[in-house]
Amino acid sequence: MSDLTTLIKSRRSANLFMEGIEIPDQDLNDIFNEVKYAPSAFNLQHTHYVVVKDPDIKHKVYEAANKQHKILTASAVIVVLGNKQAYEDIGRMNEGFLNLGVIDKLEYDMTVESVTNFYEAGGETFMRDEAIRNASLSAMLMMMVAKDKGWDTCPMIGFDPDVLQKDLSIPDSYVPAMLIAIGKEDVRKPRPRGYRKPVLEFVSYNQFN
């Protein structure tokens, strides 16, 4: 599938997956090898994915996610995390440019200082918001790439983040932005696409109308 419009319109949130379908690690790696090109603020690449395929661990996620049945039928459930301290990697993210001579040492030092100051001045709330924003950008691309490769997905926000942090040993510096169930949608009982607002109902120009 190469037509972007067709891809966008064919991606839907799957509410029911076909049971017993395994998603190969190679398929997941192929997906993430494209997802790594997602945009992120200052190229900090805030996002970390935890792919849960093990049945016992997946059941823990199921419990933490209010026992949503789609988790049990999905081939895997993916925890999308945002790193609140991603700004601390700004030096490493720009070392390649420095070594290649794309930027000089002065520009490198100024970039590290300005980005660090920007995040630290924003404080904890800003860092958390940035982690979720950038993880969400990556997650949307992940769902599009998955669909392009023949896999269906469903983003999920109904879960207890504290339980997930504990059960999956997620460091405190990472915030769970969402879950994504992935597998092959069971289309034996298709549901029509939900209502979509007309453009002028959700788009304003120059000021909010």
Disulfide bonds with the S-S distance in Angstrom:
none
